Amino acid sequence: MSLLEENAGVKVDSGDLERAESQCSSEGPKVVTRVPEKFTIHDKDHKVLVLNSGTLLAVLEKDYILPAIFLTLPARFNCLVSEHKGSLIFLAVSKGELCLCCKRDKKQNQVTLQLKKQNLAQLVSLKEKKWKPFAFYRAQVGSRNTLESAAYPEWFICTSCNLGEPVGMTDHPGRNKCIDFSFYPVKNVEMSPSEIRE
């Protein structure tokens, strides 16, 4: 996963974090969102996701390892909610300024996972074509979760069975590609709307 820059644009206030409409329109889906929550993310092999020089890596969890703190922002796009796929969310690191995003590599015919400079709170106000690559279906599978791309169905965020490799995307989960993750809330941290726009 590489770090790409995108014009983050206009700052938002806390009023932009809460929207509620009941149906889709030609302008795009209407949204219901909440204040982001903070988590660390671990795969089933006890690897934790860390941010290292603009790249997400999966490393063995140790006391001296500093996990990346992910902000998750639930987004209720009423015309896209899919109960069997899970809840639709956006994911970001670096205080909500680097968002996880999927992009198709046409030469290799596969989907890649990237970090884009984009304010997390602003995703809810974009049109579908712009926000969809940033959206993931978070589905609970037993005690863990999968994260499927909304823009590229059947492509999931994954880690390699090898330590220290970048987090990526796969459409062939299995022994070498882990798509099951645990989300651990970051305790004793207050989340304010201003934190995701600084």
N, C-alpha and C positions, 0 to 999 in steps of 0.2 A: 504494500500500500504506500503510495507516494503522496507527498504534500503538494497540492495545487492551489493557486490563488484564484479567487473569484471576487469581483467587486461586491463587498458586503453591503454597500449602499447606506441607507438611512438608519439612524438609531431609532429604537422603538421605546415606548413607555409601557408601564405595566398594563395599561388598558388594551394594548395590542396582544397581550397574552391570553385574554379571555374573549372568545367570540362564540356566539350561539345562534345558529340558523337551522331550519329543519329540512331544507331540500337543496338539490343541486340546481344551478342555473347556467346560463350560457357563459357567465363570467368565470365559472369553475365551481368546484364543490364548496359548500359552506362548511365552516369549521367550528368545532368545540375543542378547546385545549385547556390545559391546566399549567400551573407553574412546574418547571422541570424538577425531576428528582435526580439525586446523585447515587451512582453505583460504581463498584468495581466489578469486573467481569472475569470469570474463570471458566476454563474448559473442563471437560470431564476427566482429563488426565492431570489435573491439579496444576495446570499452567495458568498464569495470570497475564492479562494483557497490559503491556506497558507502552508508553510513548517514548521513542528514542530518536532524536534528531528528525522529527517529522514523520516517522514511520511507526505504525503499530506492530509490536512484536509479541509473541507468546513465549514466555519464559517460565521456568519452574519457580513456584512460589517459595520464597525464603523471607526471613525476617528483615533482611537488609534491602529487599526489592521494594521499590515504590510503585504500586500499581497505578495505571492511568485512572483518573476519575472521569467517568462518563456521565453526561447529563442526558436524560431521556425525557423527551417531550411527547406525550400522547397526543395524537391528532385524530380527531373524529371527522373524517371526510365521509359524510353520510352515504354518498353513492358508491363508495369503495369499501366500506366495512364488510369484512368477510369472516363470519364466525368460525368456519373451519380452518382459516389461515391464521387467525389470532388478531390481536389488536395492532393498529397501525401506529408506529412511533418513528420519531427522528432521534438520531444519536449524535452526540458531539463530545469533544474533549477540549482542553484548553479554555475552560470557563465558557463554553458554548460558542467559541469563535471558529473552531475547526470541526466541520460536520462530515460524518461518514457519507459517502456518495458512491453509487455504482455507475460504471461506464462500460459500454461494449467496445472491446478491441476488435475491430472489423478484420484486421489482418490475421489474427489468431483465432477469430470466431469464439471468443470467450469474454466473460464479464470480469472486470477488475474492480477492486475496492480501493477508493482513494479518500484522502482527507482534503477537503476544499475549504478555503477561507470563506466562510459564510456564517453570519450570525444565526444561531439556532432559532431565536424568537421570530425572525423575519420569514422563516420558511412557511409559516401558516398563512402569510398574506400573498404568497406567490401563486401564479396560475399553475394548473396541473402539470404542464410540460416542464416547468421549472422545478417544482418541488418533488415530483415523483421519483427521480433518481436518488433522493435523500431519504425516502421512506422505506421502512421495513416492517413486515408482519412479524410480531413477536408472539410465537405460539408456545404454549406450555406442553412439554412432553415429559410426563412423570414429574420429577422435581426440578427438571432443567427446562431451558428455553431454546428454540431455534429462531433464527433471524433471516427471513426470506425477503429478497428484494421485491418491492412493489412494482418497480419498472421492468424487472426481468424475472418473471415467475419461474420457480423451481431452481433458482440460484440462491445459495445460502452463504452467509458469512461463515468462514471456517478457519481452523488452525491446522497446522501440519502436525504429524506425529513426532517430528524432529523439533528439538528445542531451539529457540532463538530465531525462528523463521517468521517472516512477515505474515500478518493476518490477511486472508484473501477471500475469494469467492469460489464456490464449487457447485456444479450441478451433478456431481457423482460422490455423494457422501459415502464414507466407509471406513475401513481400517486406517487408511493414510490421511483422511480428511475428517476432522472432528467438527460437527455442526451443533453440538449440544453445549449450552453454556449455563452457568449459574450467575445470577445477579445478586450481589451483596450490597445492601444499602450502606452508604457512608453515614455513620452515626455521629450524633452531636454536632451536626453542621446545619445551620440555618440557611435556607435558600431564599434569596431575594431576587426579584425581577431585575434589579440593577446589576447584579453579578453577571448575568448573561449578556449584558450589552457593554461592559467596560472594555 
